[in-house]
Amino acid sequence: VGTWECTPGKVRLINPFSELCTILRGRVTVTDGDGKRETFGPGDSFFIAEGEASTWEVHETMEKSFFFHVAAG
């Protein structure tokens, strides 16, 4: 559990854990492995499953709160 801040840019990730995010400020467009794009702003929450590939395009400096869950085993 924590907060994370990022300046504008684009990054492709493969999540090593499940993550629940809530955007506190700024805007980000997340594109999943199937090409579905969704833009999130302050107050929006979303979930990314462990092992899921996604591309994050940060449009303006953003801050998110997050909760990570790592599967046992």
N, C-alpha and C positions, 0 to 999 in steps of 0.2 A: 504494500500500500504506500502510495506517495504521490508526488506531483512531478511533472516533467515539463520543461519549456524548450521550444525549438524555434529557430529563425526560419524564414522562408527557404524553400528548397524542395527537392524530391528524393525519396529513398525507397528502395524495394526491400522488403523484409520477409523472412519466414519466421513466424512467431515460435519461439522455443517453449512457450507457455500459453495458457488461455488468459485473456486479458479483458477486463471490463473497463472502459474509458468514459469519462465525462469531460467535455470541453469546457474550460473555465473562461478562456478568452481566445480570440483569434478564429481562424477558419482553416480547415483541412479537407481535402478531397481524398477519400480512400477508395482504391480500386481493388477488388478482390481477384482471386485467381481465375475466375470465370469472366472477368471484364466488367462486372457490375460496379458502377461508380456512384458514390454518395458523398455529398458535402455536408460537413458538420460545423456548427458554430456554438457559441456559449449556451450552456444548458442541455445540449444534445449528448446522449449516451449511446454507446454501441459496444458490441462484443466481437472479439476476434478469437477463434478457436486455436488451440495448440496445433502447430504444424501448418497453419493456413498461410499461404503466400498473399501478400498485399503490397500495393504501392501507395505511399503517402506523399501527397503534394501539399505542402504547407504554403498557403497563400499570403499569410501575414503572421507575424510572431504569435505563436499560440502557446497556451498552457493547458495541460490536462491533469486530472487526477486519475489514478489508475489503481486497479486491484489485480494482481497476478495470481494464477493458480497453476501449480505444476503437478501433473498426475504422478501418483506414487508408483514405484516399480521401475 
